[in-house]
Amino acid sequence: MSFKYKYKPTDDAELDVTAFLNLMIVLVPVLLLSLTFTQITVLEIKLPELTGGFTSSEESQSKLEVVINDSSIKVFYPTGTMVQDIPVETAPDGSKLYDFERLSKVMQALKEELQDKRDVVVLSGPEIGYQNLVSTMDAVKSYKAVVVTSLVEIELFPEISLGDAS
C-alpha cells in the first residue's frame, strides 16, 4: 500500500495592523498634548582679548563692573567708584539670599544715565554658585516691564564679560 501525500498550497497570512494603527492614532496626540515644552535660553558672553592690545585709558576707566561675592553685590562705575553695595542676607537654613531685584533697579537707574553704554563686566569669586552667577547676568542684561498690557523685555547691558573677582 502506498500512501500518496498531496501538497496543498497555503496562502500567506496577511498582518492585520489596523488595531495597532488605531492605538497609535490615539496615543500620539495624547502624548503630544501632555508633553511639557521647555525653553532653553542662551546667554552670550563677550570674552576679553588675550593680547594686551591698545586700549585708551579713558575706555579702561569707564568700565561698568558688577562684583559678586559671599557678602555683597557691588556695582562700580567708573572703575573704582562704587555706585551701590547690595548686602547678601542669610536665610534661616544658612543659604545666601542675593537681592537680584534690587540689582536690576540699580542697573535700570544706571541705564538712564548711560544710555549709549552696552557693556558690563561681571566679576565673581570662586565661591559663587552657577545659578547665582546666571541670575546676576540676567539682572544686568535686561528686565521685564508691562507696556500696553503686554509683558516685554527691556534691554539694559546685553554685552556681558566675565572675570574673576579675586
Number of C-alpha atoms within 10 A of each C-alpha: 3 4 5 6 6 6 6 6 6 6 6 6 6 6 6 8 9 9 9 9 11 10 11 12 11 10 11 10 11 11 10 10 9 8 9 8 8 6 6 6 6 6 13 11 13 14 12 11 7 6 6 7 7 6 8 8 8 9 9 11 13 14 17 24 25 28 20 24 22 17 15 17 21 18 25 18 17 16 13 13 12 13 15 17 16 17 15 17 15 12 9 7 6 8 9 14 15 22 16 19 13 13 21 20 14 18 24 20 12 18 17 10 10 14 10 9 16 15 18 22 24 21 19 22 15 10 9 12 12 9 9 17 18 11 14 23 24 18 23 27 22 17 17 12 12 10 9 7 7 7 10 12 12 13 14 25 25 19 17 20 17 18 15 11 13 9
